[in-house]
Amino acid sequence: MAKKLSAKARAAARKQRDKWKNKRWFTIRAPRHPWNFKRIGETIGETDEHIMGRVYEMTQQEFSGDFTKMHVLLRFRVTDVVGQDALTTFVGHAHQSDHTRRQIRRYRGKIDDVVDVVTTDGFLVRLKPLMITERRCQTSVKQAMRAKSAEIIRASASKSTYSKLQEAMLGGDLETEIRNAVKAIYPCRNVVIRKSQLLQTGVVNEKGPTLDEIHAEEARQEAELKAKKAAALAAADEEENTGEGDLLAAAEAMESISEKEEVVEGPSEEDVEEVVEAPSEEESEPEAEDETEPEAEESSSESEADLMKLKKDELVERAKAAGVATSGTKADIVARLLE
C-alpha cells in the first residue's frame, strides 16, 4: 500500500516551485584574446554561480569552419559572468582517439612526448606532441626527434603569450616548424600537437575590445543583415509585380485584338442605295461572301476557344484525323488545326 503523506508534506509539495521557470540562458563567449569574445554557444542555469566552472566542448570545425579540423576538440571553462554573457578561458584541446589510432599502422614508428612550457605572460601549459615516421626507426632516432621537438616547443613558447601560443598550436604553425626540423633526422609522415592542457593561469591581458563594443558591433551586423534581407524581399516583390503587370498588359492586348477582329464594319449609305435600286445576282454574291467572312472569323475564334477547352488526347485525335502533326503543347496542336 502506498504511504500516505502528512498534511505538512502535502502543503510543502504544493508550495514547491518549478525550478525550470527560474532558469535562464547564458551566452558562452570565447576569450578576449585572441578571439574577441566570439559567441560559441549557450548554456542554461538558475544563477551565475551555477554555471561558473562549467567546461564547454566543441570541435574546431564548429569554431572556425575548417572541416579538416573536425577531429579536434576545444575546451573552454567559464570563469566569469557579466549579465547574460559567460566569459571563458581556453583550457586545452585534444585529438579524438579514433583519429589518432587511424594514423598508426604496422611498420611505422610512433613517437610521443610530454612538454611543459611557460609563456611570457606566466601561463603554464602542457603540450603532448605526436610524431609518426614513414618506417620503423631505432630508439636513438626516436630520442633525437623527441629532443628536437621539445626544444622547438620550449623556444616557441618562451617567446609567445598564451594567446599567440594558441594561434600557433591550433593554426598549424607550430606543427609545421617541428616537422621541418625533425625531417632532417628521419622521414616523418605526420606531426601534430595531439593534446594541450592549461595547468596554471597567468597574467590576463585586459587590453582589447570591451563587451559593450562587441555588443554594438553585433547589433550593427544584425541590422545590416536585416536590411539586406528586406531589400532582397522588396526586389523579389517588385519582380513578381512587374511580371504580373506584363501578363496583364499582354492579356489586355490580346483582348483588344480579338475585339477588333470580331467587330464587323457596316455598309455605307451609298452602298445601301445601290443595293436597293439595282440588286443583281453578280453583285449580291460578293456581298454574301463579305457577310460570311466575319462569321467565319467569329467561328474560327470560337472554335479556337472551344479547342483549347478540349483535353490533349481529343486534340491529338483531331490532329491525326486532319493529318496534322501531334507533337508539342495544346496551343501548338490548336494552331496547326486552325491553319
Helices and strands as residue ranges (DSSP letters): H 7-15, H 19-22, E 24-29, H 32-35, E 39-45, H 48-51, E 55-59, H 60-64, G 67-69, E 72-82, E 85-95, H 97-103, E 109-112, E 115-118, E 124-133, H 139-158, H 162-171, H 173-182, E 188-200, H 211-262, H 269-277, H 281-309, H 312-322, H 330-338
